[in-house]
Amino acid sequence: MSTFLGMPATAPRGVGHLRGDEPFPAAAHTALANDQLRRNLRHATTTIRGKSGRVIAELPDWQELRSAGSAIKADVMSRLPELLEELEARVTERGGVVHWAADANQANAIVTELVRRTGSERVIKVKSMATQEIALNEALEAAGIQPVETDLAELIVQLGNDQPSHILVPAIHRNRSEIREIFLTAMPGVDPGLTDDPPVLAAAARKYLRETFLSTKVAISGANFGIAETGTLAVVESEGNGRMCLTLPDTLITVMGIEKVVPAWRDLEVFLQLLPRASTGERMNPYTTMWTGVTPGDGPQDFHLVLLDNGRSAVLADPAGRSALHCIRCSACLNVCPVYERTGGHAYGSVYPGPIGAVLSPQLTGIEDNASLPFASSLCGACFDACPVRIDIPSILVHLRNRAPHPKSERAAMRAAAYTMDRPKLYARAQRAAKLARIAGRRGRGLPLGWNRARDLPEIPAQTFRDWWASR
Amino acid sequence: MSSKDVILGRVRAALRDAPAPGPVPRDYRREFPAADLDVLVDRLVDYKASVRRIGSEQVAAVAREIAGGTVVVPEGLPVAWRPEGVLVDDGLTPDRIAAADAVLTAAAVAVAETGTIVLDASPDQGRRIITLLPDVHIVVLRPGQVVASVPEAVARLDPSRPLTWISGPSATSDIELNRVEGVHGPRHLHVLLLDS
């Protein structure tokens, strides 16, 4: 297929972490059998839900803030080209260099080349969904550059040769004894007497990373917000590893999805109230760093901003689905989702798990490559209620289910059902046949669709409504 | 054709039929009463920061007592606040900063409702690196710098300066969601709130 200017393109295959190895039902099946995983997840999601609910209740204007956040994001999407150009102009004025990456391959190539030019063989990384999405670490490793994750959870995932399973707390699926094992096996110079006490584990990570922070000349980050009006970028974090990466090295490379731009400085007054309370259940996260281009004498003197499309323009092209791009990656929808709570993030096969992942990933990749994800939901609506920018995830899920390719046999069965239901006599006969089937055997036997592997068929009643009506 | 043209072309095509969105409703709280210092103290303590309300003339002595050793200060820190023998940052190497026991700075703004202190790298706060490497950060806060809310703080700050928003000491909740103070940033945050 040839592409031409102006044709929104989905994220390319063969690179990045947006597609799983198996469909959601199969992956979920494996996860559901893991008791430890389910215990870890239930504890984590229940705890965050409680904390978040308490601090949100402190704000009398939470709903007004949500509406403002939603409207700002809708405004951003409608003016995206002009806002991105404004951001580029402001960053450039302040001594930064802006790069545009149409997809994951281009972004990885740009970043790799920028790192190569510094001569550094190692980079320190701030936790970033965008760089996870494009598999930047794998690309850097292939180029002989060692990426070191500096967020504690990302470090646990990296040392464990694992994949993150939650947007906010990527190692949520691990408990303390598993983390201790990972450190003992993979952390250079670790104290063999390490206990599984969380402060002891955190101190081991601090010790391990300190030297790396002070001796690495290049850092790579994502961005929570990029402000068009001022060219300011913001990274919201907890541990201080972000501050280390954003302040200590000579070169800073920030990879930002194009949807993360916000129009004005003032808009932060909305998002800095919404994000921490919805995300970690704190009134404010411990650290936020904001920088505008290069500041002489303070922080990296060489700053590059890589603006990433990688399927976002394709999401934008769907009027019913584009609001998935409003997401500020708080993960509130994961923590309230009954499906996520039981399967965890790996089952979704994408770096974006949970309800938002179920709408974002299939749109970024094209629905064919993530056809099962829109069905990974009970449509209970808890995610919509929890979303700090009011993304109507259930409606997008339903919309995407209609666009998802259905198996041939399912389509045939649905066509047959529609035909039958359009014809009253035929329908009555079918109901009688169903009654016979009930007598004849187990529920759902002989259904060719595989539906009954994940769904309970309703009991067929002893008497149909029509029979009852006729006999009245 | 540049990637920029490709991306902007795609985005424009995607938005071709998009309706113009309505105005952004700004009916969330934007008027606030004077900042309540007790709320600020409560929030700071909730985040495991320690707070002392002292007179300006006590800063040097209290800072000395908290630090117990070497204290780094930015060049623009008021001389009266400096404990004896401080290390003034005139371009210190990271190793020397990391080897200090504490750092003492002023602040730009504080937010009562969230327990947040913002540094904007003014001369009395210094380069970002000095408040990052020592294990103890002592912040001197004047009552006039405290606002009630996030919108007021955003309005007071200059985005062209490097900004660091601090809410309690460094913390992580990555291990079974147990909050552990101090992973990479300063493990201890001490706020000296001056009498007016």
Chai-1 contact restraints between the chains, C-beta under 6 A:
chainA,res_idxA,chainB,res_idxB,connection_type,confidence,min_distance_angstrom,max_distance_angstrom,comment,restraint_id
A,L5,B,G9,contact,1.0,0.0,6.0,A-B,restraint_1
A,G6,B,G9,contact,1.0,0.0,6.0,A-B,restraint_2
A,G6,B,A13,contact,1.0,0.0,6.0,A-B,restraint_3
A,P8,B,R10,contact,1.0,0.0,6.0,A-B,restraint_4
A,P8,B,A14,contact,1.0,0.0,6.0,A-B,restraint_5
A,A44,B,L177,contact,1.0,0.0,6.0,A-B,restraint_6
A,T47,B,L177,contact,1.0,0.0,6.0,A-B,restraint_7
A,D61,B,Y28,contact,1.0,0.0,6.0,A-B,restraint_8
A,D61,B,R29,contact,1.0,0.0,6.0,A-B,restraint_9
A,E64,B,D27,contact,1.0,0.0,6.0,A-B,restraint_10
A,E64,B,Y28,contact,1.0,0.0,6.0,A-B,restraint_11
A,L65,B,Y28,contact,1.0,0.0,6.0,A-B,restraint_12
A,S67,B,P25,contact,1.0,0.0,6.0,A-B,restraint_13
A,A68,B,V24,contact,1.0,0.0,6.0,A-B,restraint_14
A,A68,B,P25,contact,1.0,0.0,6.0,A-B,restraint_15
A,A68,B,Y28,contact,1.0,0.0,6.0,A-B,restraint_16
A,A71,B,V24,contact,1.0,0.0,6.0,A-B,restraint_17
A,A71,B,P25,contact,1.0,0.0,6.0,A-B,restraint_18
A,I72,B,V24,contact,1.0,0.0,6.0,A-B,restraint_19
A,A74,B,P21,contact,1.0,0.0,6.0,A-B,restraint_20
A,D75,B,P21,contact,1.0,0.0,6.0,A-B,restraint_21
A,S78,B,A18,contact,1.0,0.0,6.0,A-B,restraint_22
A,S78,B,P21,contact,1.0,0.0,6.0,A-B,restraint_23
A,L80,B,V11,contact,1.0,0.0,6.0,A-B,restraint_24
A,P81,B,L8,contact,1.0,0.0,6.0,A-B,restraint_25
A,P81,B,V11,contact,1.0,0.0,6.0,A-B,restraint_26
A,P81,B,R12,contact,1.0,0.0,6.0,A-B,restraint_27
A,W100,B,S3,contact,1.0,0.0,6.0,A-B,restraint_28
A,W100,B,K4,contact,1.0,0.0,6.0,A-B,restraint_29
A,W100,B,I7,contact,1.0,0.0,6.0,A-B,restraint_30
A,A102,B,S3,contact,1.0,0.0,6.0,A-B,restraint_31
A,A102,B,V6,contact,1.0,0.0,6.0,A-B,restraint_32
A,A102,B,I7,contact,1.0,0.0,6.0,A-B,restraint_33
A,L152,B,T172,contact,1.0,0.0,6.0,A-B,restraint_34
A,L152,B,D174,contact,1.0,0.0,6.0,A-B,restraint_35
A,L152,B,V183,contact,1.0,0.0,6.0,A-B,restraint_36
A,A153,B,D174,contact,1.0,0.0,6.0,A-B,restraint_37
A,V169,B,D174,contact,1.0,0.0,6.0,A-B,restraint_38
A,A171,B,D174,contact,1.0,0.0,6.0,A-B,restraint_39
A,N175,B,E176,contact,1.0,0.0,6.0,A-B,restraint_40
A,R176,B,I175,contact,1.0,0.0,6.0,A-B,restraint_41
A,R176,B,E176,contact,1.0,0.0,6.0,A-B,restraint_42
A,I179,B,I175,contact,1.0,0.0,6.0,A-B,restraint_43
A,P198,B,I175,contact,1.0,0.0,6.0,A-B,restraint_44
A,P198,B,N178,contact,1.0,0.0,6.0,A-B,restraint_45
A,P198,B,V180,contact,1.0,0.0,6.0,A-B,restraint_46
A,P199,B,V180,contact,1.0,0.0,6.0,A-B,restraint_47
A,L201,B,I175,contact,1.0,0.0,6.0,A-B,restraint_48
A,A202,B,T172,contact,1.0,0.0,6.0,A-B,restraint_49
A,A202,B,V180,contact,1.0,0.0,6.0,A-B,restraint_50
A,A202,B,V183,contact,1.0,0.0,6.0,A-B,restraint_51
A,R206,B,V183,contact,1.0,0.0,6.0,A-B,restraint_52
A,L214,B,P94,contact,1.0,0.0,6.0,A-B,restraint_53
A,T230,B,P159,contact,1.0,0.0,6.0,A-B,restraint_54
A,T232,B,P159,contact,1.0,0.0,6.0,A-B,restraint_55
A,S238,B,A171,contact,1.0,0.0,6.0,A-B,restraint_56
A,S238,B,T172,contact,1.0,0.0,6.0,A-B,restraint_57
A,E239,B,S170,contact,1.0,0.0,6.0,A-B,restraint_58
A,E239,B,T172,contact,1.0,0.0,6.0,A-B,restraint_59
A,E239,B,V183,contact,1.0,0.0,6.0,A-B,restraint_60
A,E239,B,H184,contact,1.0,0.0,6.0,A-B,restraint_61
A,G240,B,S170,contact,1.0,0.0,6.0,A-B,restraint_62
A,G240,B,H184,contact,1.0,0.0,6.0,A-B,restraint_63
A,G240,B,G185,contact,1.0,0.0,6.0,A-B,restraint_64
A,N241,B,H184,contact,1.0,0.0,6.0,A-B,restraint_65
A,R243,B,L132,contact,1.0,0.0,6.0,A-B,restraint_66
A,M244,B,H184,contact,1.0,0.0,6.0,A-B,restraint_67
A,T247,B,R128,contact,1.0,0.0,6.0,A-B,restraint_68
A,T247,B,I129,contact,1.0,0.0,6.0,A-B,restraint_69
A,T247,B,L132,contact,1.0,0.0,6.0,A-B,restraint_70
A,W265,B,P159,contact,1.0,0.0,6.0,A-B,restraint_71
A,L268,B,V154,contact,1.0,0.0,6.0,A-B,restraint_72
A,E269,B,V150,contact,1.0,0.0,6.0,A-B,restraint_73
A,E269,B,P151,contact,1.0,0.0,6.0,A-B,restraint_74
A,E269,B,V154,contact,1.0,0.0,6.0,A-B,restraint_75
A,L272,B,V150,contact,1.0,0.0,6.0,A-B,restraint_76
A,Q273,B,V150,contact,1.0,0.0,6.0,A-B,restraint_77
A,R283,B,T114,contact,1.0,0.0,6.0,A-B,restraint_78
A,M284,B,T114,contact,1.0,0.0,6.0,A-B,restraint_79
A,M284,B,T116,contact,1.0,0.0,6.0,A-B,restraint_80
A,M284,B,S167,contact,1.0,0.0,6.0,A-B,restraint_81
A,P286,B,S167,contact,1.0,0.0,6.0,A-B,restraint_82
A,P286,B,G168,contact,1.0,0.0,6.0,A-B,restraint_83
A,P286,B,S170,contact,1.0,0.0,6.0,A-B,restraint_84
A,P286,B,A171,contact,1.0,0.0,6.0,A-B,restraint_85
A,T288,B,W165,contact,1.0,0.0,6.0,A-B,restraint_86
A,T289,B,T164,contact,1.0,0.0,6.0,A-B,restraint_87
A,M290,B,L163,contact,1.0,0.0,6.0,A-B,restraint_88
A,W291,B,P162,contact,1.0,0.0,6.0,A-B,restraint_89
A,T292,B,S160,contact,1.0,0.0,6.0,A-B,restraint_90
A,T295,B,P162,contact,1.0,0.0,6.0,A-B,restraint_91
A,D298,B,A121,contact,1.0,0.0,6.0,A-B,restraint_92
A,D298,B,R127,contact,1.0,0.0,6.0,A-B,restraint_93
A,D298,B,R128,contact,1.0,0.0,6.0,A-B,restraint_94
A,D298,B,P162,contact,1.0,0.0,6.0,A-B,restraint_95
A,G299,B,R128,contact,1.0,0.0,6.0,A-B,restraint_96
A,G299,B,P162,contact,1.0,0.0,6.0,A-B,restraint_97
A,D309,B,I7,contact,1.0,0.0,6.0,A-B,restraint_98
A,S313,B,R10,contact,1.0,0.0,6.0,A-B,restraint_99
A,S313,B,V11,contact,1.0,0.0,6.0,A-B,restraint_100
A,S313,B,A14,contact,1.0,0.0,6.0,A-B,restraint_101
A,L316,B,A14,contact,1.0,0.0,6.0,A-B,restraint_102
A,A317,B,A14,contact,1.0,0.0,6.0,A-B,restraint_103
